[in-house]
Every structure is written in C-alpha cells, then in structure tokens.
Amino acid sequence: MKSFQVQTQTRNQLVDITAQVQEALRELGATDGVCTVFCPHTTAAITINENADPDVCRDWLENLNRLVPAHQDYYRHGEGNSDSHVKSSLVGASEQVIVENGKLQLGTWQSIYFAEFDGSRTRTVHIKFVST
C-alpha cells in the first residue's frame, strides 16, 4: 500500500489526483491488476469524472451542493458539516481502476478526483494494488 497527502483550498473542491495515483503504482511496482483508491475521511470522497473541461467539475459540485445544501435547520450534527457527511456517503470512499502494464486504464477524458466537502484541509489518500 502507498499513501499520499492532498491539500484542499476550499470547502467543496475536486482535486485531480490521477498523477499521484499513477506515481504510487510506479513506486509499488504495479504491473497488471486492480488499483483501489481509498479516502479514509468521513467528509471527503473519491470519484472518476471528465478532465478535459473544468466546467464539468464546477457543474458537478454545484449540483451536489443543490442536492445536499449546507447549514439547514433540520441538521442535528453539532459540527455544522452534516452536508459534508451526506455528500461523502453519496459519492463514496473509494474507486477501483484496472491497471495494465503499470498504467491506469482510464478513458480518454477520465481522471481520478479527490472530492473535498469540508475543507480546507490536508487529507490522506491510500492506494492498494492487487495483481492478477
């Protein structure tokens, strides 16, 4: 397993971590198998989405914020980040990607994103490679 840190700048943010994941696979000596990208935080997540147009990330975050708005009077959690916990559960803590010849088998326009919902913070991402 390999881990690395992600520094976020805003409360809700997508950070492209594809290069860091690929580097972790290189360091692990990965060849053919499956890579799990895991986020051990309850107010953040991992997702795969388009990397060509930055408006996709902006639109994605805007829609998620409309689905799960911050600071609602019906939230009970005392830390003021109930929406962050819900968003994290909706998006999910991990993604799996096929690895062939040491390379992530992502689509032409795909990247792996760390999704921050309670930033700014320094977060950890774990990479686990299993060969086939």
N, C-alpha and C positions, 0 to 999 in steps of 0.2 A: 504494500500500500504506500502511496505517496500523498502528501498534503501540501497545500499552499494557502496563502492568505489573499483575501480580496478586500480592498479598501473602497468603501462606497462614500459618496459625497452628499447624497440627498435621501430623503425619507423613502421614496419609491424610485427605484432605479434598476435598469438592466445593464449588466456588465458582461461583455463578450469575454469568455474565459477559454475559448477554443484553443488558442496558442498555448496557454498554461497546461491544459489537459494533454495536448499533444506532446509537450515537453516532458510532462510526468511519465507518459507512456515510453518515451525515448529513454528516460532515466531508469525505468523499470525493465527495460529490455523487451518490451512487448512485441510480439510478432502477430500471430493470429489468435483471435479470441473475442472476448467481450469486456468492455470497459464500463464500470459503474461510476458515475459522478454523483457524489452524495454531499448534501448540505446538513450538518448537524445542528441546525438552528431552527427554532420554532416560529420565527418571524421572517424567514427567507426561504428561497426555493431554487430549484434548477429547472430550466426549460430549454427546448430547442426551437428556434424560430429563424426567420429570414434575417440575413446580414447585409443585404445589398442596399436597402433604403432605410435610413434611420427613422423615418416616419412610421414604419411598422412597429418599432419598439415604443415610440411615443403613443401611437394609437392603442396598442396592446395595454400599456399601463393606464391610459385614460379610461378605457372601457372597464378594466378591472376595478379602478377607483370608483366608477359609477355603479358597478355591481355590488361592491362592498365599500361603502363610504366610511370615512374616518369620523370619529367623535360623534356617535349617535347616542341619544339619551337612553336607548334601550340596552346599550352595552353595560355589563356588570363588572368586567375586569378592571381592577383599580389602577393599572399602569397606563391606561389611555392608549393602548395599542391593540385593542380587540380586533380591529380590521386587519391588522398585520398577521395575526394568528390565523384568521379565516383565509386570507389570501394564500398564505403558506400552505395550508391544507388543500386548498383548491388546485394549486399549481403542482405541488408535490416536492418531496425532499430529494428526489433522485431521477436520473435518466440513465438508460443503458444504450451504448453505441457499439456496433460491430467494429472490430479492428482487424484489418487485413494488411499483411506485410508492414506492420507497425504504424499504419495510418488509420485515423478515424474515417469511417465510411459514411460521411455526411453528404447530403445532397449539395448540389452546386451553390445554392443560396442559403444553406443552413449553417448556423453557429450554435454553440452551446452557451447559454447565458446563466449567470448568477442573478437571481431576482431578489432584490432588497426591498423589504416592505416596512422597515423600522430603523432607517439609517439617520444619520451617517454612522458607520461602524467599521471595525475591522472584523472580518469573518474568515472562517476556515472552510475549505473545500477538500474532501477526501476523494482520491482516485484509487479504485481497486481494479486490477486487471486479472482476468481468469483466462488461461489459454485453453484452446480446444484441440 
